[in-house]
Amino acid sequence: MADARDLLPSEQPVQLLDTSGRAVDHPVLPLPHKDRLLAAYESLVVGRRVNDQAGALVRQGKLAVYPSSHGQEACQTGAALALADGDWLFPTYRDTAAAVARGVDPVEVLTLLKGDWHSGYDPHEHRVAPQATPLATQLLHAVGVAHAARLRGEDTVVMALCGDGATSEGDFHEALNFAAVFNAPVVFFVQNNEYAISVPLARQTAAPSLAHKGIGYGIKGERVDGNDIAAVLAVLEREVAAARAGAGPRLVEAHTYRMQAHTNADDDTRYRDGGEVDPWRERDPLLRAEAHLKRRRVLTKARAARIAERAEEVAAAMRAGADADPDPDPSQLFAHVHSRPTPQLTEQAAFLADELSREGN
């Protein structure tokens, strides 16, 4: 049984870049290679553009709802880039930028939020599970995939994303317990953005940190500055490597902030003051990474222009996809419900087909 002291997270969140983008020495973790950080910066820029464009589509009535991760893009990018091609990502409804960074077509990601088709993308193509709207339910699924991979002798690692609000759900605790008991190779990555819709973190937990919750299950916890892409990437890569090597599940808490409302349907001025948000603008993960790369003369004007151009191409594809009229097939209502349709489903499908044929006549 593990010594509880070995499971404790660091007293302060791991940081490799300060708010001005200057490198911070860490006793264990080195700064990721400059090329790695440049690639991460590009994902940050694309992720921010995805968030902004999706917000515009909501205002135009082309998306039903959008939960923005504006200001949390370092968490999104770090989670996606820390994984190998054969690994799995289990996102939440707020993790659109993570799915895009993993390679999923942003137009397909948005179909869930547009309401055309559930999830909208093939989970197996990029090993990205459907975005989960219910809190914490995907964590149990993530543990199941990780446990199955271990039983098959695969070296697959699963990254399970959730927010601070999800840590108050029973599924979160069940997932951690099962993962620890069966030594499942899963990294639980909690994006602590300080609010579960309108409930502040202080009203959710009395623990020293959310990373401390791993101790009760025998899981090593860690804390990281969630607005520092270098630190997020370094910490997650280390924990993914540990899980892959058989060290069991890990729990990482990223300290970040939800800059915008919970969704477009939420009025955040009812539960927080604008002055609370302002200091976090200075900790913007995109600006921090940009300042660091410019200081090291890695991000040239030409490179920055190419990255901005790619982000605009992604946004243009999103607009075109949102404008396209869907061609719904009503029979798909009954597809993928069960591997073998039940008699009730078969009867309902036949009834619908008959009704549609009558309309056609």
Salt bridges, closest charged atoms under 4 A:
ASP3 OD2 - ARG5 NH2 2.80
ASP35 OD2 - HIS33 ND1 3.73
GLU42 OE2 - ARG310 NH1 3.25
ASP52 OD1 - HIS70 ND1 3.55
GLU73 OE2 - ARG48 NE 2.72
ASP87 OD2 - ARG244 NH2 2.72
ASP116 OD2 - LYS114 NZ 3.56
GLU125 OE2 - HIS126 NE2 3.59
GLU154 OE2 - ARG152 NE 2.92
GLU222 OE2 - ARG238 NH2 2.90
ASP225 OD2 - ARG288 NH1 2.87
GLU237 OE2 - ARG36 NH2 2.55
GLU239 OE2 - ARG238 NH2 3.05
GLU239 OE1 - ARG250 NE 2.89
GLU253 OE2 - HIS255 NE2 3.54
ASP266 OD2 - ARG258 NH2 3.79
ASP268 OD2 - ARG272 NH2 2.97
ASP278 OD1 - ARG281 NE 3.35
ASP284 OD2 - ARG48 NH1 3.19
GLU290 OE1 - LYS294 NZ 3.82
GLU312 OE2 - ARG49 NE 2.75
ASP323 OD1 - LYS62 NZ 2.49
ASP354 OD2 - ARG358 NE 2.82
